[in-house]
Amino acid sequence: MSNLAQPPLPTDLSASIDDKYTRHSGRVFLTGTQALIRLPMLQRERDLAAGLNTAGFISGYRGSPLGNLDLGLWKAKEHLAEHHITFQPGLNEDMAATAVWGSQQVNLFPGALYDGVFGLWYGKGPGVDRCGDVFRHANAAGSSKFGGVLVIAGDDHAAKSSTLPHQTEHFFKAVMMPVLYPANVQEYLDFGLHGWAMSRYSGCWVAFKALADTVETSASVSIDIATVNPIFPPNFKLPPDGLNIRWPDPPLVQEARLLNHKLYAALAYCRANGLNKLIIDSPAPRLGILTAGKSYLDVRQALDELGIDDALAGEIGIRLFKVGMVWPLEPEGVRHFAEGLEEILVVEEKRQLLEYQLKEELYNWKDDVRPRVIGKFDEIGEWSEGGWLLPATGELPVATIARVIAERIGRFFTSPTIAARLALIESKQKAALTPIVLAERKPHFCSGCPHNSSTRVPEGSRAVAGIGCHYMVTWMDRSTSTFTHMGGEGVPWVGQAPFTSEKHIFANLGDGTYFHSGILAIRQSIAAKVPITYKILYNDAVAMTGGQPVDGILSVARITRQLEAEGVGKMVIVTNDPAKYAEITDLAPNVPIRHRDELDTVQRELREEPGVTVLIYDQVCATEARRRRKRGKMPAIAQRVVINEAVCEGCGDCSVQSNCLSIVPVETASPSKAANSKKDRIPRSTGKIGQF
């Protein structure tokens, strides 16, 4: 037994899973998603402490890395209600943004119940793209005096769960919306509170970059509302009528207010509150490093990998400047940072934003002492080692940042330690480039997924994909190629049909996408009179982002009536359970119900029909069905299929036909019929027990 004195146990051992939303001070453990949920509660608490009676409004549309934000908001609905915060998800991103715009108009009219409503919009990169018109108008119109708007943009730089990589800062620059870029979960809270304060002060909507690498992490954070104390710039002169939303408000007046006052007010707020900070200084500075967000953390790690702590960095001559508001770049801070430097290295992910702004700020500033600015390329604009200095594609590795920093300081400082560390980093990079696993493991349908059957097309036909789980068929044996953005499913055929001998195609369209915007794609195809069959895959859940329900009322019967009104020709419902339709009486007239075993026959019939036809494939998402069975909301499976390994030929055809991950061939010691008769399939194997 140890003789060491044991530390006393804490006196307060009470803890609850809801502490993250109920504690009013101290520290709590939060994920990035949970921080975004707690953030509006903190804003309400701050307003109450300041004597303001405000409310909150949240709307947006799910999508990775914010795919589970709505689930978290629903779970926290009691805590949100206690703080007078309303969560109303949008049918799509621009409808949500328009609703948030409305929250800023409450106090323009009689009957307002609160001093103001602070708004929060959320969506992933493609959703930001979709909202261009709304964001441009709403930002020009402005925020309310005691409201303010925070726009949470979920960026997926590596396209880990997106059809393309996304970087939203350039979009927000185009609509002239200031952009905050937090580096960690604590800054989600701090920058979020600053964002609403800046929005109220400047009249701008304020964007907030939520990178996948940060929003999906967890940390212990301070939730004291006094942690952030916004300072309103004492020397910035606001116009007599302020900068907030008003009515009437002519468009040219809005433009002048935005360009002449609102953006400068945001810059003044950034300067007064030190959102951009000098982290490391040096008595004899030579190299400056300017960075933001995740790249700031990567720079710190790169310095650590090189064995350079803050003290050594100061001795070497390194300055490190962390930017919190990446657009517009506040000029006074960066010019003070640049004073006396020989060179500035800008480290940022993806396309240049900070680098171009920095060069513009320094271009006419003290020509005799202006430092060199490098970033994506070196000082002579040439590629380094056949590529970019700091690549703009994919992700920016810490090892690359470390190598570039070592090269730049190598002009005036080096040491055996740095040389050894750099050699180790480079050896690790080379090792990482050596493939260990030669087989690629691509995403696949869950066991029992209805898309395993629904996405098949008859021989001689082809299909096009869209956004949803069914997008994965583009790399499966399903005669499906090309895809569109969300809501454009099948519409490329409108531009192809007049110029090809091909007579017909199928287009896959999920029920969630149909409700989001896909009905417009069907309407466009009807207007163009093209021969196409839309396969609406009704699985009763927004499966790809967590199994959320559609944000409204949607049923197979309602879809048939909507499409009948749109002018769709023939419609057919295919289902694994036709018997349940005996109780459904509100279908559109003359819509037959067929078993899913007839899918091929039904599709062959529809492809011969003129114009736009629709096949509704009705089967619950397999993962959602398992959830419902566990919760007693669906009956348990009454039938199971077992493959007898003693008599199975081992041909593997069950895996091919079902496309199901739960049916796995098992190698055997003895030859099988398949070894001789079906060598093109899976030799010398038998089936394993499978469940459908």
C-alpha positions as CSV (number, residue, x, y, z in Angstrom):
1,M,0.0,0.0,0.0
2,S,1.4,3.4,-0.9
3,N,2.4,5.8,1.8
4,L,1.8,8.8,-0.5
5,A,-0.9,11.1,0.8
6,Q,-4.1,10.8,-1.3
7,P,-5.7,14.0,-2.6
8,P,-9.0,14.8,-0.9
9,L,-12.1,13.9,-2.9
10,P,-14.2,16.8,-4.2
11,T,-17.1,17.6,-1.9
12,D,-19.6,18.0,-4.8
13,L,-19.9,14.7,-6.6
14,S,-23.3,15.5,-8.2
15,A,-23.2,15.3,-11.9
16,S,-25.7,15.1,-14.7
17,I,-25.5,14.5,-18.4
18,D,-27.5,17.8,-18.7
19,D,-24.8,19.8,-16.9
20,K,-23.5,21.0,-20.2
21,Y,-26.8,22.9,-20.7
22,T,-27.7,23.7,-17.1
23,R,-24.6,24.8,-15.3
24,H,-24.2,28.6,-15.2
25,S,-20.5,28.8,-14.3
26,G,-17.3,26.8,-14.2
27,R,-16.3,24.2,-16.8
28,V,-18.2,21.6,-18.7
29,F,-17.2,19.0,-21.3
30,L,-18.7,19.7,-24.7
31,T,-18.4,18.5,-28.3
32,G,-18.3,21.2,-31.0
33,T,-21.9,20.4,-31.8
34,Q,-23.0,20.7,-28.2
35,A,-21.1,24.0,-27.9
36,L,-23.2,25.4,-30.8
37,I,-26.4,24.3,-28.9
38,R,-25.2,25.8,-25.6
39,L,-24.1,29.1,-27.3
40,P,-27.6,30.6,-27.8
41,M,-28.4,29.8,-24.1
42,L,-25.4,31.8,-23.1
43,Q,-26.5,34.7,-25.2
44,R,-29.9,34.7,-23.6
45,E,-28.2,34.6,-20.1
46,R,-25.9,37.5,-21.1
47,D,-28.9,39.6,-22.3
48,L,-30.8,39.0,-19.1
49,A,-27.8,40.1,-17.1
50,A,-27.7,43.2,-19.2
51,G,-31.4,44.0,-18.6
52,L,-32.5,42.8,-22.1
53,N,-35.5,40.5,-22.6
54,T,-34.4,38.7,-25.8
55,A,-35.3,35.4,-27.5
56,G,-33.5,33.2,-29.9
57,F,-34.4,31.6,-33.3
58,I,-32.5,28.8,-34.9
59,S,-33.1,27.4,-38.4
60,G,-31.0,25.6,-40.9
61,Y,-30.6,22.3,-42.8
62,R,-28.6,19.3,-41.8
63,G,-25.4,18.2,-43.5
64,S,-22.0,16.9,-42.4
65,P,-20.2,18.2,-40.4
66,L,-23.4,19.6,-38.9
67,G,-25.4,16.5,-39.6
68,N,-26.3,15.9,-36.0
69,L,-26.9,19.5,-34.9
70,D,-30.7,19.2,-35.4
71,L,-30.8,15.9,-33.4
72,G,-28.9,17.6,-30.6
73,L,-31.3,20.6,-30.7
74,W,-34.3,18.4,-30.5
75,K,-32.9,16.5,-27.6
76,A,-32.2,19.9,-25.8
77,K,-35.6,21.3,-26.6
78,E,-36.6,21.7,-22.9
79,H,-33.4,23.6,-22.2
80,L,-33.9,25.8,-25.3
81,A,-37.5,26.5,-24.3
82,E,-36.4,27.6,-20.9
83,H,-34.2,30.2,-22.5
84,H,-36.9,31.3,-24.9
85,I,-35.2,29.8,-27.9
86,T,-37.2,28.4,-30.8
87,F,-35.8,25.8,-33.1
88,Q,-37.5,25.4,-36.5
89,P,-35.6,23.5,-39.1
90,G,-35.9,24.7,-42.7
91,L,-37.3,22.6,-45.5
92,N,-34.1,23.5,-47.2
93,E,-31.2,25.9,-46.5
94,D,-32.5,29.1,-48.2
95,M,-36.0,28.7,-46.6
96,A,-34.2,28.5,-43.2
97,A,-32.1,31.6,-44.0
98,T,-35.2,33.5,-45.0
99,A,-36.9,32.6,-41.7
100,V,-33.8,33.8,-39.8
101,W,-34.1,37.0,-41.9
102,G,-37.6,37.4,-40.6
103,S,-36.5,37.1,-37.0
104,Q,-34.6,40.4,-37.5
105,Q,-37.8,42.1,-38.7
106,V,-39.8,41.4,-35.5
107,N,-39.2,44.8,-33.9
108,L,-40.0,46.7,-37.1
109,F,-43.7,46.2,-36.4
110,P,-46.1,46.5,-33.5
111,G,-46.7,43.4,-31.2
112,A,-43.1,42.4,-30.6
113,L,-42.9,40.4,-27.4
114,Y,-39.1,40.8,-26.9
115,D,-36.5,43.5,-27.1
116,G,-34.9,41.6,-30.0
117,V,-34.4,38.1,-31.4
118,F,-30.9,36.7,-32.0
119,G,-30.8,34.4,-35.0
120,L,-28.6,31.4,-35.8
121,W,-28.5,29.7,-39.2
122,Y,-26.6,26.4,-39.9
123,G,-25.8,24.4,-43.0
124,K,-22.9,22.7,-44.7
125,G,-20.9,24.2,-47.6
126,P,-23.4,23.3,-50.4
127,G,-26.2,24.9,-48.3
128,V,-24.2,28.1,-48.1
129,D,-23.9,28.1,-51.9
130,R,-27.6,27.6,-52.2
131,C,-28.4,30.6,-49.9
132,G,-26.5,33.2,-52.0
133,D,-29.5,35.3,-52.9
134,V,-30.9,35.2,-49.3
135,F,-27.6,36.0,-47.6
136,R,-26.9,38.9,-50.0
137,H,-30.3,40.5,-49.3
138,A,-30.4,39.8,-45.6
139,N,-26.9,41.0,-44.9
140,A,-27.7,44.2,-46.9
141,A,-30.9,44.7,-44.9
142,G,-29.0,44.1,-41.7
143,S,-29.6,42.8,-38.2
144,S,-31.8,44.2,-35.4
145,K,-30.4,46.3,-32.6
146,F,-30.9,43.7,-29.9
147,G,-30.9,40.7,-32.2
148,G,-28.0,39.9,-34.5
149,V,-27.4,36.8,-36.7
150,L,-24.7,34.2,-36.6
151,V,-24.3,32.0,-39.8
152,I,-22.7,28.7,-39.0
153,A,-21.1,27.2,-42.1
154,G,-20.0,23.6,-41.9
155,D,-16.9,23.1,-44.1
156,D,-15.6,19.8,-45.3
157,H,-12.1,20.6,-46.7
158,A,-11.3,17.0,-47.6
159,A,-14.7,16.0,-49.0
160,K,-14.9,13.2,-46.5
161,S,-18.7,13.3,-46.6
162,S,-19.4,15.6,-49.5
163,T,-19.4,15.4,-53.3
164,L,-16.8,18.2,-53.4
165,P,-14.5,19.9,-50.9
166,H,-16.0,23.1,-49.5
167,Q,-14.4,26.4,-48.4
168,T,-17.1,29.0,-47.6
169,E,-15.0,32.1,-46.8
170,H,-14.8,33.2,-50.4
171,F,-18.6,33.0,-50.7
172,F,-19.1,35.1,-47.6
173,K,-16.7,37.7,-48.9
174,A,-18.8,37.8,-52.1
175,V,-21.9,38.7,-50.1
176,M,-19.8,41.0,-47.9
177,M,-20.4,39.1,-44.6
178,P,-17.7,39.3,-42.0
179,V,-16.2,35.8,-41.2
180,L,-15.0,34.5,-37.9
181,Y,-12.9,31.3,-37.8
182,P,-12.6,29.7,-34.3
183,A,-9.7,27.3,-33.7
184,N,-11.2,25.2,-30.9
185,V,-14.4,24.4,-29.0
186,Q,-13.8,27.2,-26.4
187,E,-13.7,29.7,-29.3
188,Y,-17.0,28.3,-30.5
189,L,-18.5,29.9,-27.4
190,D,-16.3,33.0,-27.3
191,F,-16.4,33.8,-31.0
192,G,-20.1,33.0,-31.1
193,L,-20.9,35.6,-28.4
194,H,-18.6,38.1,-30.1
195,G,-20.3,37.3,-33.4
196,W,-23.7,38.3,-32.1
197,A,-22.3,41.4,-30.4
198,M,-20.6,42.4,-33.7
199,S,-23.7,41.7,-35.7
200,R,-25.8,44.0,-33.4
201,Y,-23.1,46.7,-33.5
202,S,-22.3,46.7,-37.2
203,G,-25.7,45.7,-38.6
204,C,-24.0,42.9,-40.5
205,W,-24.8,39.2,-40.4
206,V,-21.7,37.4,-39.2
207,A,-20.4,34.1,-40.7
208,F,-18.8,31.5,-38.5
209,K,-16.7,28.8,-40.0
210,A,-17.2,25.4,-38.4
211,L,-14.6,23.0,-39.8
212,A,-15.2,19.3,-39.5
213,D,-11.9,18.8,-37.7
214,T,-13.1,21.2,-34.9
215,V,-16.9,20.6,-34.7
216,E,-16.4,16.9,-34.2
217,T,-13.9,17.3,-31.3
218,S,-14.6,17.6,-27.6
219,A,-13.0,19.8,-24.9
220,S,-13.5,21.1,-21.4
221,V,-14.6,24.7,-21.7
222,S,-15.6,27.6,-19.6
223,I,-19.2,28.7,-19.7
224,D,-19.0,31.8,-17.5
225,I,-20.9,34.5,-19.3
226,A,-18.4,37.1,-18.1
227,T,-15.6,35.3,-20.0
228,V,-16.5,37.5,-23.0
229,N,-17.0,41.2,-22.5
230,P,-17.6,42.9,-25.8
231,I,-16.1,46.3,-26.2
232,F,-17.9,48.7,-28.5
233,P,-15.3,50.9,-30.2
234,P,-15.2,54.3,-28.5
235,N,-13.7,56.2,-31.4
236,F,-15.8,54.8,-34.2
237,K,-18.5,57.2,-35.2
238,L,-21.8,55.6,-36.1
239,P,-24.3,57.3,-38.4
240,P,-27.1,59.2,-36.6
241,D,-29.7,56.6,-37.6
242,G,-27.4,53.6,-36.7
243,L,-26.6,50.6,-38.9
244,N,-29.4,48.2,-38.1
245,I,-32.4,47.0,-40.1
246,R,-35.1,49.4,-40.9
247,W,-38.1,49.9,-43.2
248,P,-38.5,51.3,-45.8
249,D,-34.9,50.9,-47.0
250,P,-34.1,51.4,-50.7
251,P,-31.5,49.1,-52.2
252,L,-28.9,51.8,-53.1
253,V,-29.2,53.1,-49.5
254,Q,-28.5,49.6,-48.2
255,E,-25.5,49.3,-50.4
256,A,-24.1,52.6,-49.3
257,R,-24.6,51.8,-45.6
258,L,-23.0,48.4,-46.0
259,L,-19.9,49.6,-47.9
260,N,-19.4,52.9,-46.2
261,H,-20.2,52.0,-42.6
262,K,-21.2,48.5,-41.7
263,L,-18.0,46.7,-42.7
264,Y,-15.9,49.4,-41.2
265,A,-17.9,49.0,-37.9
266,A,-17.1,45.3,-38.0
267,L,-13.4,46.0,-38.5
268,A,-13.5,48.5,-35.6
269,Y,-15.2,45.9,-33.4
270,C,-12.5,43.3,-34.3
271,R,-9.8,45.8,-33.5
272,A,-11.3,46.9,-30.2
273,N,-11.9,43.3,-29.0
274,G,-8.6,41.9,-30.1
275,L,-10.0,39.1,-32.2
276,N,-6.7,39.1,-34.1
277,K,-3.8,38.5,-31.7
278,L,0.0,38.5,-31.6
279,I,0.7,35.1,-30.0
280,I,4.5,35.0,-30.1
281,D,6.8,38.1,-30.4
282,S,10.5,38.5,-30.8
283,P,13.0,41.3,-29.8
284,A,14.6,40.9,-33.2
285,P,11.9,39.6,-35.5
286,R,12.7,38.3,-39.0
287,L,10.0,35.8,-40.0
288,G,6.3,36.4,-39.3
289,I,3.7,33.6,-39.5
290,L,0.1,34.7,-40.1
291,T,-2.5,32.0,-39.7
292,A,-6.1,31.3,-38.5
293,G,-8.4,28.6,-37.2
294,K,-7.3,25.0,-37.7
295,S,-4.1,26.1,-39.4
296,Y,-3.1,28.0,-36.3
297,L,-3.2,24.8,-34.3
298,D,-1.3,23.0,-37.1
299,V,1.4,25.7,-37.0
300,R,1.7,25.3,-33.3
301,Q,2.1,21.5,-33.8
302,A,4.6,22.1,-36.6
303,L,6.7,24.3,-34.3
304,D,6.5,21.6,-31.6
305,E,7.5,18.9,-34.1
306,L,10.6,21.0,-34.9
307,G,11.4,21.4,-31.2
308,I,10.6,25.2,-31.2
309,D,8.8,26.4,-28.2
310,D,7.7,30.0,-27.6
311,A,11.0,31.1,-26.0
312,L,13.1,29.6,-28.8
313,A,10.8,31.1,-31.4
314,G,11.5,34.5,-29.9
315,E,15.2,33.9,-30.0
316,I,15.1,32.7,-33.6
317,G,13.2,35.8,-34.6
318,I,9.7,34.3,-35.2
319,R,6.5,36.2,-34.8
320,L,3.2,34.3,-34.8
321,F,-0.1,36.2,-35.5
322,K,-3.5,34.5,-35.1
323,V,-6.4,35.9,-37.1
324,G,-9.9,35.4,-35.6
325,M,-11.8,37.4,-38.2
326,V,-10.5,36.2,-41.6
327,W,-12.6,38.6,-43.7
328,P,-12.3,41.5,-43.8
329,L,-8.7,41.5,-42.5
330,E,-8.3,44.2,-39.9
331,P,-5.4,46.4,-41.2
332,E,-3.9,48.1,-38.1
333,G,-3.2,44.8,-36.4
334,V,-1.5,43.2,-39.4
335,R,0.6,46.3,-40.1
336,H,1.8,46.4,-36.5
337,F,2.6,42.7,-36.8
338,A,4.5,43.3,-40.1
339,E,6.6,46.1,-38.6
340,G,10.3,45.1,-38.8
341,L,9.8,41.7,-40.4
342,E,11.8,40.5,-43.4
343,E,9.2,38.0,-44.5
344,I,5.7,36.8,-43.7
345,L,4.6,33.3,-44.2
346,V,0.8,32.9,-44.5
347,V,-0.4,29.5,-43.5
348,E,-4.1,28.8,-44.5
349,E,-6.1,25.9,-45.8
350,K,-7.4,25.7,-49.3
351,R,-7.5,28.8,-51.6
352,Q,-5.8,32.1,-50.5
353,L,-7.9,34.5,-48.6
354,L,-5.6,36.0,-45.9
355,E,-2.6,36.1,-48.2
356,Y,-4.3,38.2,-50.8
357,Q,-5.7,40.6,-48.2
358,L,-2.4,40.9,-46.4
359,K,-0.6,41.8,-49.7
360,E,-3.2,44.4,-50.4
361,E,-2.9,45.9,-46.9
362,L,0.9,46.1,-47.2
363,Y,1.2,47.1,-50.9
364,N,1.3,50.9,-50.4
365,W,2.6,50.7,-46.8
366,K,6.2,51.8,-46.2
367,D,7.8,50.6,-49.4
368,D,11.3,50.7,-48.0
369,V,10.5,48.3,-45.1
370,R,7.6,46.2,-46.5
371,P,8.3,42.5,-45.9
372,R,8.1,39.7,-48.4
373,V,4.8,37.8,-48.3
374,I,4.7,34.2,-49.3
375,G,2.1,31.5,-48.8
376,K,0.8,29.1,-51.5
377,F,3.9,29.9,-53.6
378,D,7.4,31.3,-52.7
379,E,8.6,34.8,-53.4
380,I,9.2,34.3,-57.1
381,G,5.9,32.5,-57.6
382,E,7.4,29.2,-58.7
383,W,6.3,25.8,-57.7
384,S,8.4,24.0,-55.1
385,E,9.4,20.4,-55.8
386,G,6.8,20.1,-58.5
387,G,3.9,21.4,-56.4
388,W,2.7,24.3,-54.3
389,L,4.6,25.5,-51.4
390,L,1.5,25.1,-49.2
391,P,-1.0,23.1,-51.3
392,A,-4.5,24.5,-51.9
393,T,-6.0,21.1,-52.6
394,G,-7.1,18.5,-50.1
395,E,-5.9,18.9,-46.6
396,L,-2.7,20.8,-45.5
397,P,-0.5,18.3,-43.5
398,V,1.4,19.5,-40.4
399,A,4.5,17.9,-41.8
400,T,4.3,20.1,-44.9
401,I,3.9,23.2,-42.7
402,A,6.9,22.1,-40.6
403,R,9.1,21.6,-43.6
404,V,8.2,25.0,-45.0
405,I,8.9,26.8,-41.7
406,A,12.2,25.0,-41.4
407,E,13.2,26.1,-44.9
408,R,12.3,29.7,-44.3
409,I,14.1,30.1,-41.0
410,G,17.0,28.0,-42.4
411,R,18.1,31.2,-44.2
412,F,19.2,32.7,-40.9
413,F,19.0,30.0,-38.3
414,T,19.4,26.3,-37.9
415,S,20.4,23.8,-35.3
416,P,21.2,20.1,-35.0
417,T,17.9,19.6,-33.2
418,I,15.8,21.2,-35.9
419,A,17.7,19.3,-38.6
420,A,17.2,16.0,-36.8
421,R,13.5,16.7,-36.2
422,L,13.0,17.7,-39.9
423,A,14.7,14.5,-41.1
424,L,12.4,12.5,-38.8
425,I,9.3,14.4,-40.2
426,E,10.4,13.7,-43.8
427,S,11.0,10.0,-43.1
428,K,7.5,9.8,-41.6
429,Q,6.0,11.5,-44.6
430,K,7.7,9.0,-47.0
431,A,6.5,6.1,-44.9
432,A,3.0,7.5,-45.0
433,L,3.1,7.6,-48.8
434,T,3.8,3.9,-48.9
435,P,0.5,2.0,-49.2
436,I,-0.1,-0.6,-46.5
437,V,-3.5,-1.8,-47.6
438,L,-3.8,-2.3,-51.3
439,A,-7.5,-2.9,-51.3
440,E,-9.8,0.1,-51.2
441,R,-12.7,0.0,-48.8
442,K,-15.4,2.2,-50.2
443,P,-18.6,3.1,-48.4
444,H,-21.5,0.6,-48.9
445,F,-25.1,0.2,-48.1
446,C,-26.1,-1.0,-44.7
447,S,-27.2,-4.6,-44.4
448,G,-30.9,-4.8,-45.5
449,C,-30.8,-1.4,-47.1
450,P,-33.7,-1.0,-49.5
451,H,-31.4,0.7,-52.0
452,N,-29.7,-2.7,-52.6
453,S,-32.9,-3.5,-54.6
454,S,-34.4,-0.1,-55.5
455,T,-31.4,1.2,-57.4
456,R,-31.3,-1.7,-59.9
457,V,-32.3,-0.9,-63.5
458,P,-33.4,-3.2,-66.3
459,E,-30.8,-4.4,-68.8
460,G,-30.3,-1.8,-71.5
461,S,-31.2,1.1,-69.3
462,R,-29.1,3.5,-67.2
463,A,-29.8,5.7,-64.3
464,V,-28.4,9.0,-62.9
465,A,-27.8,9.6,-59.2
466,G,-28.3,12.5,-56.8
467,I,-27.6,13.4,-53.2
468,G,-28.4,10.7,-50.6
469,C,-27.3,7.2,-49.6
470,H,-28.1,6.1,-53.2
471,Y,-25.3,8.2,-54.4
472,M,-23.0,5.3,-53.5
473,V,-24.4,3.3,-56.4
474,T,-22.2,5.3,-58.7
475,W,-19.3,2.9,-57.8
476,M,-21.5,-0.2,-57.6
477,D,-22.8,-2.5,-60.4
478,R,-26.0,-0.6,-60.9
479,S,-25.6,1.0,-64.4
480,T,-25.7,4.4,-62.7
481,S,-23.3,7.2,-63.6
482,T,-23.1,10.9,-63.0
483,F,-24.9,12.9,-60.3
484,T,-26.1,16.4,-59.6
485,H,-26.3,18.8,-56.7
486,M,-29.2,18.4,-54.3
487,G,-32.5,19.1,-56.0
488,G,-31.2,18.8,-59.6
489,E,-31.7,15.1,-60.0
490,G,-32.5,14.1,-63.5
491,V,-32.4,17.6,-65.0
492,P,-29.1,17.1,-66.9
493,W,-31.2,14.8,-69.1
494,V,-33.2,17.9,-70.3
495,G,-30.0,19.1,-71.9
496,Q,-29.1,15.7,-73.3
497,A,-32.3,14.3,-74.6
498,P,-32.6,16.4,-77.8
499,F,-29.1,15.4,-78.9
500,T,-28.9,11.7,-78.5
501,S,-30.5,8.5,-79.8
502,E,-31.0,7.3,-76.3
503,K,-34.7,7.3,-75.6
504,H,-35.1,7.2,-71.8
505,I,-33.2,7.2,-68.5
506,F,-34.0,6.6,-64.8
507,A,-33.2,9.2,-62.1
508,N,-32.9,8.2,-58.4
509,L,-34.4,10.7,-56.0
510,G,-34.6,10.3,-52.2
511,D,-37.7,11.3,-50.3
512,G,-35.7,13.8,-48.2
513,T,-34.3,15.4,-51.3
514,Y,-37.8,15.4,-52.9
515,F,-39.1,17.4,-50.0
516,H,-36.0,19.7,-49.9
517,S,-36.1,20.7,-53.5
518,G,-36.4,17.7,-55.7
519,I,-40.0,18.3,-56.7
520,L,-38.7,21.2,-58.8
521,A,-36.5,18.9,-60.8
522,I,-39.5,16.8,-61.6
523,R,-41.4,19.9,-62.6
524,Q,-38.6,21.0,-64.9
525,S,-38.6,17.6,-66.6
526,I,-42.3,17.8,-67.1
527,A,-42.0,21.2,-68.6
528,A,-39.3,20.0,-71.0
529,K,-41.4,16.9,-71.9
530,V,-38.5,14.5,-71.7
531,P,-38.9,10.8,-71.3
532,I,-37.6,10.0,-67.8
533,T,-38.7,7.8,-64.9
534,Y,-38.1,9.2,-61.4
535,K,-37.5,6.5,-58.9
536,I,-38.5,8.2,-55.6
537,L,-36.8,6.1,-52.9
538,Y,-39.2,6.5,-50.0
539,N,-37.4,5.1,-46.9
540,D,-39.2,7.3,-44.3
541,A,-36.0,8.9,-42.9
542,V,-33.2,11.2,-43.8
543,A,-30.9,8.3,-43.5
544,M,-27.5,9.7,-44.5
545,T,-27.3,12.3,-41.7
546,G,-28.7,10.4,-38.8
547,G,-32.2,9.1,-39.5
548,Q,-34.0,12.4,-39.0
549,P,-37.6,12.7,-40.1
550,V,-38.4,14.9,-43.0
551,D,-39.1,18.5,-41.8
552,G,-42.7,18.5,-42.5
553,I,-45.6,16.1,-43.6
554,L,-44.7,13.6,-46.3
555,S,-46.3,10.3,-47.2
556,V,-46.5,8.1,-50.2
557,A,-50.1,9.1,-50.7
558,R,-49.2,12.8,-50.5
559,I,-46.4,12.4,-53.0
560,T,-48.8,10.7,-55.5
561,R,-51.3,13.6,-55.2
562,Q,-48.6,16.2,-55.5
563,L,-47.2,14.6,-58.7
564,E,-50.6,14.1,-60.2
565,A,-51.2,17.8,-59.8
566,E,-47.8,18.5,-61.4
567,G,-48.8,16.6,-64.5
568,V,-46.9,13.3,-64.1
569,G,-48.1,10.6,-66.4
570,K,-48.1,7.0,-65.1
571,M,-47.1,6.3,-61.4
572,V,-46.5,3.0,-59.8
573,I,-45.8,2.1,-56.1
574,V,-43.4,-0.8,-55.5
575,T,-43.2,-2.0,-51.9
576,N,-42.0,-5.0,-49.8
577,D,-45.4,-4.9,-48.0
578,P,-48.3,-4.3,-50.4
579,A,-50.8,-5.4,-47.8
580,K,-50.4,-2.3,-45.8
581,Y,-51.9,-0.2,-48.7
582,A,-55.3,-1.8,-48.1
583,E,-55.7,0.8,-45.3
584,I,-54.5,3.7,-47.3
585,T,-57.4,5.4,-49.1
586,D,-56.0,8.8,-50.1
587,L,-53.7,7.8,-53.0
588,A,-54.0,9.6,-56.3
589,P,-56.4,7.6,-58.6
590,N,-55.2,4.8,-60.7
591,V,-51.8,4.3,-59.0
592,P,-51.2,0.5,-58.8
593,I,-49.4,-1.2,-55.9
594,R,-46.8,-3.8,-56.9
595,H,-44.5,-6.1,-54.9
596,R,-40.8,-5.3,-55.0
597,D,-40.3,-8.7,-56.7
598,E,-41.8,-7.1,-59.8
599,L,-39.4,-4.2,-59.8
600,D,-37.7,-5.2,-63.1
601,T,-41.0,-5.7,-64.8
602,V,-42.4,-2.4,-63.6
603,Q,-39.4,-0.5,-64.8
604,R,-39.5,-2.1,-68.2
605,E,-43.1,-1.0,-68.5
606,L,-42.4,2.6,-67.4
607,R,-39.5,3.1,-69.8
608,E,-41.9,2.5,-72.7
609,E,-44.2,5.3,-71.5
610,P,-43.9,8.8,-73.0
611,G,-43.0,11.8,-70.9
612,V,-42.3,11.8,-67.2
613,T,-43.2,8.7,-65.1
614,V,-42.6,8.0,-61.4
615,L,-41.8,4.8,-59.5
616,I,-42.2,5.2,-55.7
617,Y,-40.1,2.5,-54.0
618,D,-41.5,2.3,-50.5
619,Q,-39.3,0.5,-47.9
620,V,-38.1,1.8,-44.5
621,C,-34.4,2.5,-44.2
622,A,-32.8,-0.6,-42.7
623,T,-30.9,1.3,-40.0
624,E,-34.0,3.2,-39.0
625,A,-36.0,0.0,-39.0
626,R,-33.5,-1.6,-36.5
627,R,-33.9,1.5,-34.3
628,R,-37.7,1.3,-34.4
629,R,-37.6,-2.4,-33.5
630,K,-35.4,-1.8,-30.5
631,R,-37.8,0.9,-29.4
632,G,-40.9,-1.3,-30.0
633,K,-42.2,0.9,-32.8
634,M,-42.0,-1.8,-35.4
635,P,-42.7,-5.6,-35.0
636,A,-39.7,-7.9,-34.7
637,I,-38.5,-9.8,-37.7
638,A,-40.6,-13.0,-38.0
639,Q,-38.6,-14.7,-40.7
640,R,-34.9,-15.3,-41.0
641,V,-32.8,-16.8,-43.9
642,V,-30.0,-19.2,-43.0
643,I,-27.5,-20.6,-45.4
644,N,-26.6,-24.2,-44.6
645,E,-22.8,-24.4,-44.9
646,A,-23.0,-28.2,-45.2
647,V,-24.8,-28.1,-48.6
648,C,-23.9,-24.7,-50.0
649,E,-22.1,-24.8,-53.3
650,G,-20.0,-21.9,-52.3
651,C,-20.6,-20.0,-55.5
652,G,-21.0,-16.7,-53.7
653,D,-24.0,-15.8,-55.8
654,C,-26.1,-14.9,-52.7
655,S,-23.6,-12.1,-52.0
656,V,-23.8,-10.9,-55.6
657,Q,-27.6,-11.0,-55.8
658,S,-28.3,-9.4,-52.5
659,N,-25.4,-6.9,-52.5
660,C,-25.6,-7.3,-48.7
661,L,-22.6,-6.9,-46.4
662,S,-24.1,-9.4,-43.9
663,I,-23.6,-12.3,-46.3
664,V,-19.9,-13.2,-46.3
665,P,-18.3,-16.1,-48.2
666,V,-16.5,-18.5,-45.9
667,E,-13.4,-20.3,-47.2
668,T,-13.4,-24.1,-47.0
669,A,-10.7,-26.7,-47.0
670,S,-12.4,-28.9,-49.7
671,P,-13.2,-28.0,-53.3
672,S,-16.7,-27.1,-54.2
673,K,-18.8,-27.1,-57.3
674,A,-18.2,-23.4,-57.6
675,A,-14.4,-24.0,-57.9
676,N,-14.9,-25.7,-61.2
677,S,-18.1,-24.2,-62.5
678,K,-18.1,-20.7,-61.4
679,K,-14.5,-19.5,-61.3
680,D,-15.5,-16.0,-62.2
681,R,-17.3,-15.7,-58.9
682,I,-16.0,-16.6,-55.4
683,P,-14.1,-19.9,-55.5
684,R,-14.0,-22.5,-52.8
685,S,-16.3,-20.9,-50.4
686,T,-19.6,-21.4,-48.6
687,G,-22.2,-19.0,-47.3
688,K,-22.3,-17.7,-43.8
689,I,-25.5,-17.2,-41.8
690,G,-27.2,-14.0,-43.1
691,Q,-30.1,-11.9,-42.0
692,F,-32.4,-9.9,-44.4
